[in-house]
């Protein structure tokens, strides 16, 4: 009792996937997941940076003698305004560097994905879909 309905998968007889092709498809999928992780991490770092900039703006309004609690690890230490601003500036610089590094890694992943995509589309044409679903 064989039926051919629209929902049933019909393998195409002229498309053959070699082991190397499957490895490239798998690598593309892993790189795509890594790229999404980088994007999420960049977004988190940018939010952290915005929070630190907001804190810097608030601290600028404090008196010079005021003691500000500053989180170091799991402990709050009390510092004066000048020392707290320096710590926040150092943290901002570090986060800027981390964002730049993540963006560089993201570009490298995109380049590799582009090479894999051109090879796989060249071989399989419309029989393969490597485009990410936009939400």
Helices and strands as residue ranges (DSSP letters): H 19-59, E 68-72, E 75-79, H 81-124, G 125-127
